[in-house]
Amino acid sequence: MVAIFLAAGVGFVAGAGAYTFVYAKGASYLGTDSSACANCHIMNEQYAGWTRSSHHDVAGCNDCHAPHDFVGKYFTKARSGALHAW
């Protein structure tokens, strides 16, 4: 009986997490496309300003706002996403 409740709890958490990841376009944050920054409504003004500037031809958001090493970049993205979500 306990195993059924445990399995249901794990299934619920996994399902809610997967739904949230898809709904929040989580996969878009794994790349380097600057349009992912505009997924969050508070970044729309900054993204629109960047797209109209000449700066967008030479650098994307991650070029200046994330470390260049693999671990540092994804740690920064995860921390930023978690802080924006909570």
N, C-alpha and C positions, 0 to 999 in steps of 0.2 A: 504494500500500500504506500509506504514511504517512497519507494522507487517511482511509483506513478506520479506522485506529487512533485518529486524532484525533476523527473523528466518533463512534466508539464511546465514547471518553472523555468527550466533551462530552455525549453522550446519557446516559451513566451518571450524571454529576454533575447534570444537569438532572432526571433521573428521581428520583434520591435526594433532591434538594432539594425537588421537588414532593411526593414522598411524605412527607417530614418535615414540610413546611408543613401538609399536610392532617392528618396524624396528630397534630400538636401544636396543632391548631385555630388555626392562624396567622391566619386571616381574622377571628377573633373579637377579636383585639387591635387591629384597624384601627378599631373603633368605640369608643363610650364606655360600653358596658354594663359595669357593675362586676362582673358574674358572670365575666367573662373573667379577672379577677384570681385566681379560684379554680381556673382551669385548672391552675395550678401547685400541687402538693400542699403546699408549704410555706406557702401563703397561706390554707389552709382555715380555720384558727383565727381569723385576722384578718377574713376575709370573714364568717364566722359571727357574730363579735362585732359587725361593722358592720350586718348584717341585723337583729340583735335590738335595736339601739340606735335612738333617735329621730333620730340623725344621718343615717340613710339617707334620710329624707324630704326633706332639704335639700341634700345633697351626695353625689356619687358619688366613687369612687376618684380619677378623673382631675381632679376639681375641686381637690383638694388636693395630689395627688402627681405632677402633670404640668403643664408650662407651658401657658398658654392659647393661645399662637400656634401656627399649623399646623406650621411647621418644628420648633419647639422641642418640641412635644408628641410628634411622631412620631420625632424623634431620640432623645428620652428613652425612649420605648417600645422602640425598636430596640436602644438600648444596654442597657437593662435586660434585655430578652429574650436578647440575646447573652451577657451576663454570667451569666445564670441557666443558659443552655444549656451553657456551657463550663466 
